[in-house]
Amino acid sequence: MNRFAFAAIALTFLVSAGRATLPEVVDRLIRQLDDPRFPARRQADLDLRALGIEAVPSLRKELEKRPPLEVRRRIEGILEELAVIRWNDTLDDGLRAAAASGKPLLVLSTLGARTGIASLTTQALRQRTFTDLELVDFLNKHYVVVWHNQLPPGFEDILALPANQFLMAGPLPHSGDDDVVAYHDGRGAGNARTFICTPDGRVCHYFEGFREADAYRKEAHVGREVARAIRNRGLAHDKEETRRLLAGRAFAAVSRRMDCHAGDEKSISRLRNRRVLDLLGEPVAPLIQMLGNVPAYG
């Protein structure tokens, strides 16, 4: 058993036995980060990481108190691991990591990078969906994730020039917080496309547009189940058999979306569902290279 697992079991015992509440345990470990003994500081770091997302709110509050430099750096390192999705910036990096880990691959292809100018759909995903701790934890544990920016290199710099500000009314709106907050599920269509793939990069689930964190997590659960089914059946390279196996599952996934999304989602037609099914078993690499080569819902 590794040290992380042992620490997690010990801390869980303290809480479950009623000998300490979780906030008390976290506060004690945060104080221990400033212990004069290096082994004690190191152990507190390990224990906080072992607690997972439960430790994140207290760690964020501690940062606001301007702790000593080493404590701040340790807390920032812990938060970087626990509270931030570990995106790969290239598909090649993601494919290598998926092949090494055996985890399915989730590729988000969207108008905009992880920071800077982006479509409203991308901004809403960045600020609302991908800040949800449960979703962050789920994706980091169960997926290798790739952020693919559909914009060509340097395009954001061109749009940022004063002479081009009028373009902000077009496909890359200059949006405020109110616009992001008001954005609702299902909007954005091709501005954000999520491909869930087997570790070798073949599509096994697909959805597009903005999703709230809970809805995005449900989609990711479906994709994980489908990827697992393919692995168990040994069908990763048999495209036609994969499509037959997944057809029912894909329709069921669309049905679940229709139950939990806004009214416009309920108009998804069977024909459009079929177009999505055409992606199953296809390699993801060519699908993310151009904006117009993936069938949209409407």
C-alpha positions as CSV (number, residue, x, y, z in Angstrom):
1,M,0.0,0.0,0.0
2,N,1.5,3.4,-1.0
3,R,1.8,6.3,1.4
4,F,-1.1,8.2,-0.1
5,A,-3.5,5.3,0.4
6,F,-2.3,4.7,4.0
7,A,-2.7,8.4,4.8
8,A,-6.2,8.5,3.4
9,I,-7.3,5.4,5.4
10,A,-5.9,6.8,8.6
11,L,-7.6,10.2,8.2
12,T,-10.9,8.6,7.2
13,F,-10.7,6.5,10.4
14,L,-10.3,9.6,12.5
15,V,-13.3,11.3,10.9
16,S,-15.6,8.2,10.9
17,A,-14.7,7.3,14.5
18,G,-15.9,10.8,15.6
19,R,-12.5,11.7,16.9
20,A,-12.2,14.7,14.6
21,T,-14.4,16.4,12.0
22,L,-13.1,16.7,8.5
23,P,-12.6,20.5,8.8
24,E,-10.6,20.0,12.0
25,V,-8.4,17.4,10.3
26,V,-7.8,19.8,7.3
27,D,-7.0,22.7,9.6
28,R,-4.5,20.6,11.6
29,L,-2.8,19.5,8.4
30,I,-2.6,23.1,7.1
31,R,-1.0,24.2,10.3
32,Q,1.4,21.3,10.0
33,L,2.6,22.7,6.6
34,D,4.4,25.4,8.7
35,D,6.0,22.9,11.0
36,P,9.8,23.5,11.5
37,R,10.5,19.8,10.8
38,F,10.7,19.0,7.1
39,P,9.3,15.4,7.4
40,A,6.2,16.8,9.2
41,R,5.6,19.4,6.5
42,R,6.1,16.7,3.8
43,Q,3.6,14.4,5.5
44,A,1.0,17.1,5.9
45,D,1.4,17.8,2.1
46,L,0.8,14.1,1.4
47,D,-2.1,13.8,3.7
48,L,-3.9,16.9,2.2
49,R,-3.5,15.4,-1.3
50,A,-4.9,12.1,0.0
51,L,-8.0,13.9,1.3
52,G,-8.8,15.0,-2.3
53,I,-11.4,17.6,-3.2
54,E,-12.7,17.7,0.4
55,A,-9.6,19.8,1.4
56,V,-9.9,22.3,-1.4
57,P,-12.3,24.9,0.2
58,S,-10.1,25.2,3.4
59,L,-7.0,25.4,1.3
60,R,-8.4,28.2,-0.8
61,K,-9.4,30.1,2.4
62,E,-5.9,29.7,3.8
63,L,-4.4,31.2,0.6
64,E,-6.5,34.4,1.2
65,K,-4.8,34.8,4.6
66,R,-1.4,35.3,2.9
67,P,0.5,32.4,4.6
68,P,4.3,32.2,4.6
69,L,6.0,31.6,1.3
70,E,6.7,27.9,1.6
71,V,3.2,27.2,2.9
72,R,1.7,29.2,0.0
73,R,3.7,27.3,-2.5
74,R,2.7,23.9,-1.0
75,I,-0.9,24.9,-1.0
76,E,-0.8,26.1,-4.6
77,G,0.9,22.8,-5.6
78,I,-1.9,20.8,-3.8
79,L,-4.6,22.9,-5.5
80,E,-2.9,22.5,-8.8
81,E,-3.3,18.7,-8.4
82,L,-6.8,18.6,-6.8
83,A,-8.8,21.5,-8.2
84,V,-7.5,21.9,-11.8
85,I,-8.2,19.6,-14.7
86,R,-5.0,18.2,-16.0
87,W,-5.4,19.1,-19.6
88,N,-3.0,17.9,-22.3
89,D,-2.4,20.7,-24.9
90,T,-1.9,18.4,-27.9
91,L,-3.7,15.3,-29.1
92,D,-0.3,13.5,-29.5
93,D,0.4,14.0,-25.8
94,G,-3.0,12.8,-24.9
95,L,-2.8,9.7,-27.0
96,R,0.6,8.8,-25.5
97,A,-0.8,9.2,-22.0
98,A,-4.0,7.2,-22.8
99,A,-1.9,4.4,-24.3
100,A,0.3,4.3,-21.2
101,S,-2.5,4.5,-18.7
102,G,-5.3,2.6,-20.5
103,K,-7.7,5.4,-19.6
104,P,-10.2,6.6,-22.2
105,L,-9.5,9.9,-23.9
106,L,-11.7,13.0,-23.7
107,V,-11.0,15.7,-26.3
108,L,-12.6,19.1,-26.1
109,S,-12.4,20.9,-29.4
110,T,-13.5,24.5,-28.9
111,L,-13.1,28.1,-30.1
112,G,-10.4,29.4,-27.8
113,A,-7.6,28.3,-25.6
114,R,-7.7,27.6,-21.9
115,T,-7.0,31.3,-21.3
116,G,-7.5,34.5,-23.3
117,I,-10.0,35.3,-26.0
118,A,-12.6,32.7,-26.7
119,S,-16.2,32.1,-27.7
120,L,-18.9,32.6,-25.2
121,T,-19.4,28.8,-25.1
122,T,-15.8,28.3,-24.2
123,Q,-15.9,31.1,-21.6
124,A,-18.9,29.5,-19.9
125,L,-17.2,26.1,-19.9
126,R,-14.0,27.5,-18.4
127,Q,-15.7,29.6,-15.7
128,R,-18.7,27.4,-14.8
129,T,-18.3,23.8,-15.9
130,F,-14.6,23.1,-15.4
131,T,-14.4,24.8,-12.0
132,D,-16.8,22.3,-10.4
133,L,-14.7,20.2,-8.0
134,E,-16.7,17.0,-8.5
135,L,-16.3,17.2,-12.3
136,V,-12.6,18.0,-11.9
137,D,-12.0,15.1,-9.7
138,F,-14.0,12.7,-12.0
139,L,-12.1,13.7,-15.1
140,N,-8.7,13.6,-13.5
141,K,-9.4,10.1,-12.1
142,H,-11.0,8.5,-15.1
143,Y,-9.8,10.2,-18.2
144,V,-6.9,11.5,-20.1
145,V,-8.1,15.0,-21.3
146,V,-7.1,17.1,-24.2
147,W,-7.9,20.7,-24.9
148,H,-7.9,21.4,-28.6
149,N,-8.1,25.0,-29.7
150,Q,-9.9,25.3,-33.0
151,L,-8.5,28.8,-33.7
152,P,-5.3,28.9,-35.8
153,P,-2.1,29.9,-34.0
154,G,-1.9,33.7,-33.6
155,F,-5.5,34.3,-34.3
156,E,-6.3,35.5,-30.8
157,D,-3.5,38.1,-31.2
158,I,-4.9,39.4,-34.4
159,L,-8.4,39.8,-32.9
160,A,-6.9,41.6,-29.9
161,L,-5.6,44.4,-32.2
162,P,-7.7,47.7,-31.8
163,A,-8.4,47.7,-35.5
164,N,-10.2,44.3,-35.2
165,Q,-12.3,44.9,-32.2
166,F,-15.4,45.0,-34.3
167,L,-15.0,41.3,-34.8
168,M,-15.8,40.7,-31.2
169,A,-19.5,41.0,-32.2
170,G,-19.0,37.9,-34.4
171,P,-17.9,34.4,-33.6
172,L,-15.7,35.4,-30.7
173,P,-17.9,37.8,-28.6
174,H,-16.4,40.0,-26.0
175,S,-18.6,38.7,-23.2
176,G,-19.1,39.9,-19.6
177,D,-19.8,37.9,-16.5
178,D,-23.6,38.4,-16.9
179,D,-23.4,36.7,-20.4
180,V,-21.5,33.8,-19.0
181,V,-23.9,33.3,-16.0
182,A,-27.0,33.5,-18.3
183,Y,-25.6,30.9,-20.8
184,H,-27.7,27.7,-20.6
185,D,-27.3,24.1,-21.4
186,G,-27.2,23.0,-25.1
187,R,-26.1,26.4,-26.5
188,G,-23.0,26.8,-28.6
189,A,-23.2,23.7,-30.8
190,G,-20.0,23.5,-32.8
191,N,-18.2,26.1,-30.8
192,A,-17.5,23.3,-28.3
193,R,-17.3,19.7,-29.3
194,T,-16.5,16.9,-26.9
195,F,-15.2,13.6,-28.3
196,I,-14.9,10.6,-25.9
197,C,-12.6,8.0,-27.3
198,T,-11.0,4.7,-26.6
199,P,-7.3,4.9,-25.6
200,D,-6.2,4.5,-29.2
201,G,-8.2,7.6,-30.2
202,R,-11.4,6.2,-31.8
203,V,-14.6,8.0,-31.0
204,C,-17.1,6.1,-28.8
205,H,-19.3,9.0,-27.6
206,Y,-19.8,12.6,-28.8
207,F,-21.8,15.7,-27.7
208,E,-21.5,19.4,-28.4
209,G,-22.3,22.8,-27.0
210,F,-22.2,24.1,-23.4
211,R,-23.0,21.8,-20.5
212,E,-23.4,22.6,-16.8
213,A,-21.0,20.6,-14.7
214,D,-23.6,18.0,-13.6
215,A,-24.7,17.4,-17.2
216,Y,-21.1,17.2,-18.5
217,R,-20.3,14.7,-15.8
218,K,-23.3,12.5,-16.8
219,E,-22.1,12.6,-20.4
220,A,-18.6,11.6,-19.2
221,H,-20.1,8.7,-17.2
222,V,-21.8,7.5,-20.4
223,G,-18.6,7.8,-22.4
224,R,-16.6,5.9,-19.8
225,E,-19.2,3.1,-19.8
226,V,-19.1,2.8,-23.6
227,A,-15.3,2.9,-23.7
228,R,-15.2,0.1,-21.1
229,A,-17.7,-2.0,-23.1
230,I,-15.5,-1.7,-26.2
231,R,-12.4,-2.7,-24.2
232,N,-14.2,-5.7,-22.7
233,R,-15.4,-6.8,-26.1
234,G,-12.1,-6.2,-27.7
235,L,-13.6,-4.1,-30.5
236,A,-11.3,-1.1,-30.5
237,H,-10.3,-1.6,-34.1
238,D,-13.5,-3.1,-35.6
239,K,-15.4,0.0,-36.6
240,E,-18.6,-1.6,-37.9
241,E,-19.0,-4.0,-35.0
242,T,-18.3,-1.1,-32.6
243,R,-21.1,1.0,-34.2
244,R,-23.5,-1.9,-33.9
245,L,-22.6,-2.5,-30.3
246,L,-22.9,1.2,-29.4
247,A,-25.9,2.2,-31.4
248,G,-28.4,1.5,-28.6
249,R,-26.1,3.0,-26.0
250,A,-25.7,6.2,-28.0
251,F,-29.5,6.6,-28.4
252,A,-29.9,6.0,-24.7
253,A,-27.4,8.7,-24.0
254,V,-29.3,11.2,-26.2
255,S,-32.5,10.3,-24.4
256,R,-30.9,11.0,-21.0
257,R,-29.8,14.4,-22.3
258,M,-33.3,15.1,-23.4
259,D,-34.5,14.5,-19.9
260,C,-32.2,17.0,-18.2
261,H,-31.7,19.8,-20.7
262,A,-33.6,22.8,-21.9
263,G,-36.6,22.5,-24.3
264,D,-34.6,23.0,-27.5
265,E,-32.7,19.7,-26.7
266,K,-36.0,17.8,-26.8
267,S,-36.4,18.5,-30.5
268,I,-33.3,16.4,-31.4
269,S,-34.5,14.2,-34.2
270,R,-33.7,10.5,-34.9
271,L,-32.0,11.6,-38.1
272,R,-29.7,13.8,-36.2
273,N,-29.0,11.1,-33.8
274,R,-28.0,8.9,-36.7
275,R,-25.5,11.5,-37.9
276,V,-23.9,11.5,-34.6
277,L,-23.7,7.7,-34.7
278,D,-21.7,8.0,-38.0
279,L,-18.8,9.2,-35.9
280,L,-18.5,6.0,-33.8
281,G,-15.3,4.1,-34.4
282,E,-13.8,7.0,-36.4
283,P,-10.3,8.2,-35.4
284,V,-10.6,11.6,-33.6
285,A,-7.4,13.2,-35.1
286,P,-8.9,14.2,-38.5
287,L,-12.3,15.2,-36.9
288,I,-10.8,18.1,-34.9
289,Q,-8.7,19.6,-37.7
290,M,-11.5,21.5,-39.4
291,L,-14.6,23.3,-38.0
292,G,-17.0,22.0,-40.7
293,N,-16.3,18.3,-40.9
294,V,-18.3,17.1,-37.8
295,P,-22.1,16.7,-38.1
296,A,-23.9,19.2,-35.7
297,Y,-27.2,18.6,-34.0
298,G,-28.9,21.3,-36.0
